Amino acid sequence: MEMSRSAGRTHGARQWWALLGFGAAVFVAAAVGGLGVRGTTAEYASLEQPSWAPPSWLFGPVWTVLYAMIAVAGWLVWRRIGFGPALWAWIAQLVLNAVWTPLFFGAGRYGLAFAEILLMWVAIGVTVALFRRLSRPATLLMLPYWAWVTFAAALNFTIWRLNS
């Protein structure tokens, strides 16, 4: 009896460490993106933008919530099946997420950033499709992110066209 209780505690601790690992992976993606926007507030404000562009202060809170949801979604799938194609898709979309911000903000390559965000959008779609077979909660956690990236892609495209 004592051994199974100890094994249960170890298994439980492993689950929480894994959640921290998923949070760390998302934090790294966000940090890479954060480095890409450092010192670009004035540049972004100087761009011609559509009337429907959100205020710049909104991006931080929205991404904070979305990144938390992305981490939990990945963790839920990992808990269900471990590493497999669904989590490799999750990793791919996260890498693409990290790359977009430096392209758009750091390099000012709006057209290239648009092509990259389209790849990210597809990668998120693949992740959602694979998650759908494994975990409804994980799938639902990814949908607001996919919707926001859809909006971000439209904004990226419009800013690219207005500023070319």
Order of alpha helices (4+ residues) and beta strands (2+ residues): alpha-alpha-alpha-alpha-alpha-alpha
